[in-house]
Amino acid sequence: MGAAVFSFRASPTAPRESWTATRIRMEQAAKFLRADPPEKICDVAEKVGYVSVKHFSYVFKQQFQMTPGEYQEACRASPSRAGAPRDVP
C-alpha cells in the first residue's frame, strides 16, 4: 500500500479568530492590571492563560505599545482616567 498523503488547509478565518482571542485575553489582562490593589504581572499572565510571563509581556506590548509593568504604572499615575493609558480599540 502506498503512503497516505495528508493535506492541511487552514481556515481563511483562522488568523482572524486567533487574533480576536488574543485581543480578548489582552483586554482582560488590562482590566486585571488596572485593579486596585494592583495584581502581580505573573498572576495576571496566568489568569489570562499564559504559562510564560515573558511571552505574555511580549504579546501585551504588541497590543498596547507598552509592557504590562509600564501599563500598570501609567494606570496608577492617572487614576482619574477610567480607561487608563490606551485601551484596545
ABEGO torsion letter per residue (X at the ends): XBBBBBBBBBBAAAAAAAAAAAAAAAAAAAAAAABOBBBBAAAAAAAAGBABAAAAAAAAAAAAGBBAAAAAAAAAABAABAAEABBBX
